[in-house]
Amino acid sequence: MRFRLRRISPRFDSLWIYGVTRVFVRVAVCFFFLFVVLPQRAGAQETPYFVTYSHHLEEPGNLEIELSTNYATQKGGNDFIAPWVEFEYGVKAWWTSEFYLDSQGTFGDSALYTGFRWENRFRPLMHEHWINPVLYVEYENTNGADKTMIEVVGFDTQADHAVPNTEARKEHQHELETKLILSSDCKGWNISENFIGEKNLGHDPWEFGYAAGASRPLRLSVTPEACNFCLENFVVGAEFYGGLGTSWNLTTAGTSHYAAPMVKWQLPNGVSFRVSPGFGLNSNSHAFLLRWGVSYEIDGFGRKVRSLFR
């Protein structure tokens, strides 16, 4: 028996993209109206970054589930929306593991699942220091149609995302990504710098990139009674990220770079919302990006799962 692959119609693609957008909006609205009235609990203040990592890891045994998306304008092609789902688990106080599922939909083209990622972050020094290092290792199994732009390395430019999905999806990307994360907390500010190295497990050279961010809660003191709209629940900041060429040509020429302000609203019950408009800093970059996400943290998830098997 032979099976024939059929290309999905543009009308179906548009409906899929519209449907995904509606799902993400509805999930965010449901999170807001459902969890905003749940019993409050104390939670640690987290950074609002989408690309930059800080030294703050997930609490041991806790699971955070996040739905995020990246919308981008496209020169020489169609705009796109790229949603992804994250499952972040605190394995140990010094070890956080995270699993990603990526997808994308390009207006007027098609929509597809683009692969998965598995990352691990390790903190060698547990006590707070002036600079806190974290080691990051990630395995990526994606295709060339991935447009989440969770990192920008090498000579990644907006022209890469103008390739039709039928062609881009044929490129299989099995990559190893490493990061040196340096992060500091000082007087309520978090300042983080990431140095990125990414290697295709084939014969390509190492690709390099960077990300840097700074953020701060609107108020450092905590209101005695738990509340949703207190200033300490809002974190504002900005991040900058871009490519640094390859091991064959370490340079900023021909690379893309972005600046993105952001705000995070973190409710005491574990729900948080993030939004970040991004702006390309040169002609190689997308002119405009818009990222948003909603997450929920489940306290003691590991303990609850273990109790089911006792």
N, C-alpha and C positions, 0 to 999 in steps of 0.2 A: 504494500500500500504506500502510495506517495502522497506527501502533504505539500501543499503549495502555500507559501507565505504571501499574504496580501497586504498591500500598503493601506494603512488606516486613512480614511478620507480626511481632507482638511476640515470638514465640518465636524467630524468626530473629535479631531485634535483640538479645535477651538472649544468644543463643549467640555473636553477633559480639562483644559486649562481653566476654563471658567468654573468648572466643578471643583477643582482643587482649590482655587482661590476662595470659593464659597465655603468649602470645608474648613480651611484655615481660619477664616473670619468667624465662622460659627463656633469652632473649637475655642478660639480666644474669648468670644462672648460668653460661652458656657462656663469656661474657667472663671471668668469674672463674676458672673451671677451665682455660680454654685459655690465656689471656694471663698468668696468674699464674706459669706455668712457662716462659714465653718468655724468651729472653736479655734481661737488663736493660739499660736505657739511661738516661742522665741526662735529666731534663726540668725545665722551669721550673715553679715553683709557681704555680698559677692560683687565682683567687678562686672561691668556691663559689656565687656568687649565681645565682638564676634570673631575676630581674627587673632588678636593678641591673647596670650596666656599669662596669668599671674602665678604666684607660688601657692595660691590657695587651692587645696585639693578637696575632693568630696569627703564628707564625714564617713568614717568606717561603718559599713553596714547600710548606708543610705543609698537610695536609688533616685536619680533625677531623670525625668523624661521630658524631652523638649522637642517641640515642633517649630522649625525655623524655615525661612525662605529668603531667597535673594532675587530681587527684580532688577533688571538692567536694561538700559537703552542700548541699541546696537547700531553702529554706523556700518553701512554696507551689508546689512542683514536685518532680520526681524528681532524685535525686543523679545525677551524671554523671562520666564519665572522658574526658579530652581528650588523646590522644597527639599528638605531633608529632615530625618528624625534621628535624635540622639538618645542613647541610653547610657548614662554615666553612673558608675557604681564605685563606691569607696571600698576597695578590697582591704587595705590596711591604712593606718594613719599616714604612711609614707608612699602609698601606691593607689592610684586611681586608674580605672580602666573604662574605656568608652567605646561604644559601637555605633556606627553611622550607617544609615540607608539613604542613598542619594537618588534624586530623580530630577527631571526638568521637562518643561514644555516650552516650545518656541512658537510664537504666534505665526500662523500661516504656514507652519511646517509640520511638526509632529511632537508627540510627547512620549517619554520613555523612562524606564528605570535605568540608571547609569552605573550602579555598582555599590560596593560597601567599603567601609574603612574600619580598622580596629586600632585604636591608639592606647598607649600606656604612658603614664607620667609617674616619675619616681623622684621623691624629694630626699636627698642624702642627708640633709641637716634639718632636724626636726625643730630645734629652737629658733626663735626669731633672731635674725642677724641684720646688719646694715644692708647687705645684699643676700637674697635667698635664692640659691640655684635650684633648678628643677631640670631633670633629663627627660626627654620626650622621644618616644619611638612609635611609629605608626606604619602599618601595612595597608596599602591601598590596592583594591582590585576594582578598577573602574574602566570606563571606555572614554574615548576622545570627545564624546558628547556631553560629558559632565560639565556643568556650569555653576556649581555651588560657590566657587571661588572662596573656599574656606582658607586658602592661602594663595599667594601670588609669588612665583619663583621664576628664575631663569629669564627667558625672553617671552613670558606669557603676555599677550597683548589682546586687545579687543578683536583683532582680525581672526584670532583662533576660534572665536565663538560665532563667526559669520559662516562657517562651513556648514552645509546642510547636514541634518541629523543622519540621513541615510549613509553619508560618507564618513562623518565623524565617529559614528558608533562602531565602525569596522576596526578602529584603532584600540587595541587592548592595552591597558596600562596597569602593569604589576610593578608597584613602586614602593620603595622604602623611604620614609620621611623621618628625619631627625631634627630636633630643636634643642638649643640651649636657651633655657628660660631664666632670666635674671629679673628679680622682682623685689621691690622694697615698699614698706608701709611707713609713712612718716606724717604725723600730725593729721591723720585722717585721709591723706592722699595715698593712693597706690600708683606707683610708677613701675612699668614693666617693659622689658626689652627682650625680643625674641630673635635669635639668629637661626635661620632655617637652611637645612641641606636636604635635598631630595634627589634620589637616584632611581632611575628606571632599572629594573633588574635584568634588562638586556644589555646593550652595549653603549647606551647613551652616557654622556658625562654627568657629573654632579651638577645640579642646578641650585642656586642660592637665592635667598630672599630674606626679608626682614619684616618685623612688625614691632611697633612701639605704641604704648598707650599710657594715659594718665586719667585717673578718675577719683571722685570724692563724693561722699554723701552730702546732701544739702544741709544736714545738721548732724553733729557728732553725738550730742547728748541724746539719750533715749527717754521717751515719754514713759512714765511709770505704768500707765494703763496701755494695753495693746490697742493699736488703732491702725487703720488702713491708709489714711491720708496724712500721717505725720511726715514731716520733712525728712526724718532720718530714713524713711522707706524709699526715698528717691536718690538714685546715684546718677551723676552726670559725668561725662568725660569725653575724650576724643582719642582716636587711634590713627596711626599712619602706617602704611604697609606698601610693599612693592618688591620688584625683582632686582637681583644683583648679578645677573649673568650666570655663567657656568664656570666649571673648573678649567675649561679651555679658553674662556674669555670673561674674566671677572671685571664687570663694568656696570655702569648705570645707563649707558647709551643704548637706545633701542629697547628699553624696558618700560614697564608701566608702574605708576605710583598713584596712591589714593590717600585722601584725608576724609575722615568720617567722625562727626560728632555723634553722640549717643546719649540716651537716657534709659534708665532701668527703674521700674517700679516693682519693688519686692514686698509682697504682703507677708505679715507675720505667720500665716498658716502654710507657707511653702510655695505659694504660687508667685510667679514673677512674669513681668512683661518687659520686652526690650524692643527698641526701635532705633535705627541708625541710618540716616541718609548719608550716602558717600559721594564724593566728587573726584573725578579723574584730574590728575595734575599735569598731564601732558597728552599729546595727540595719540599716543599708544594706548591710552586708558579709555575705558568706558566713560562717557561724559557724566552719567548719573547712575548710582546704585541705590536701592532701598532695601534694607534688611529689617526683618522683624521676627520676633519669636515669643512663644509662650511656654513656660515650663512649670512642672510640679515636682516637688521633692517628697519622697516617701520615707519617713523616718523608720529606722529599724527594719528595712525590707529584708535584709539577709537573715536576721533573727526570726522573722515571721515565716520565711520560707523553710528554714531549718526545723522549726517547730512542727511543720506539717508532716515531716518524715520521722518524728519521734513516736 
